[in-house]
Amino acid sequence: MISKIIAIYVILLSSCGYAQEGEKDMLVGTWNHSVEEQTDALLIFRPEGYELPRARGRESMEFKKNGEYIYYQIAPADGYLELKGSFELQNEGNILVVSYTKNNKKQVSNYEIIELTRDILKIRLIDN
């Protein structure tokens, strides 16, 4: 009986890990900010290659499979600043935590993932 309970517990724990890995795999890549679609509460990103209207510049986020994160922020001279850091998914993949260094200060932001598919990433900033 105890061995059956342990087996069920192991299966449940394993499936939670796979769900988070699935979310991470879907997140990997470069996501461009779709200012046209955002709301007061939600930030909307589209994957690289998704056709968006022309813009002078778009901030982007890049997530790498190894946990590296790059935030491409629009610079004052219309170029981009590459702010490097890391990311992790928490709370079974529902919370995205990103950190990077800007002006020698570590920046950490927490986002709730509202929707994540191959075509859209909708996130809401959580008060830090």
Buried (B, 14 or more C-beta within 10 A) or exposed (E): EEEEEEEEEEEEEEEEEEEBEEBBEBBEBBBBBBEEBEEEEBBBBBBEEEEBEEEEEBBBBBBBEEEEBBBBBBEEEEEBEEBEBBBEBEEEBBBBBBBBEEEEEEBEBBBBBBEBEEEBBBBEEEEE
